[in-house]
Amino acid sequence: MKVLKTGAAVATALVLALTATACGGGDKKDGASDAGTSGGGKSDKVVIGIKFDQPGLGLKNPDGTFSGFDVDVATYVAKELGYQPDKIEWKQAVSAERENLISNGDVKFVVASYTINDRRKEKVDFAGPYFLAHQDLLVRAGESGITKAEDLNKKKLCSVTGSTSAQNVKTKLAPEADLLQQGGYSECLTGLENKSVDALTTDNSILAGYAAQEKNKGKFKLVGLNLSNEPYGIGLKKGDKDLQTKINAALKKMVSDGSWDAAVKKNFGPADYKNEPAPQITEGS
Ligand code: GLU
């Protein structure tokens, strides 16, 4: 009898331990945060991937708050999905990690200067686009030798791993450039300032944000080229039609109620960035 009782107790303990493991934190799916309970996005909080080092788009401020156009778009969309701002958990999504974060279920969606393209659509789906940027170059203010993409051949150029900017340089813009790929554009900016690189290339929206920062005033200039179209989408798990439809509806509403324009003015105004009008939604249709 005693043996039987002990056996039952061990079995119960084992079941409890297994249940705890299965339900424990760290087993995040669909961007449901640890604070939440169930998966499938029904949790209390939502995890959203953004950039942390791109002023004007996605920036983690010294006081721990987040700002930028992508942050405002994400906040608007989250609200439409039923998550108030205090229910958002921001997660850094560097360029090369965006597809992984989405397919692993670490985030519910990504709003991070994320260009929609076929290569990425093999792994994730997008809603949008919600913004159209163009690839350009940032050089030191006194620099006059770089006025077009071909001038970059044999020059030291910096961009970011996993970005369309780096890919475009390698495949078409300046295959002979000495391309240094960093984890984030802020690292490239440091290189441009200390002259270890001659130019930084990525979307004009990002470059304008850096050039306008108080600490960078007068140091850098955009060359003013239109080297590509970069339609920004909101990345989400492949096949999640329901989420795609809901996010598209939120984006349309953001444009029609004037919030999109207000967010553009607020975030790009200080950089004097001439934005394109809100693009038509094309994903999912
Ligand atoms: N929009 C481009 C991309 O998605 C460049 C900016 C970035 O790396 O976030 O690759």
Boltz pocket constraint, residues with backbone or C-beta under 6 A from the ligand:
constraints:
  - pocket:
      binder: B
      contacts: [[A, 95], [A, 112], [A, 113], [A, 114], [A, 115], [A, 160], [A, 162], [A, 163], [A, 164], [A, 165], [A, 202], [A, 203], [A, 230]]
      max_distance: 6.0
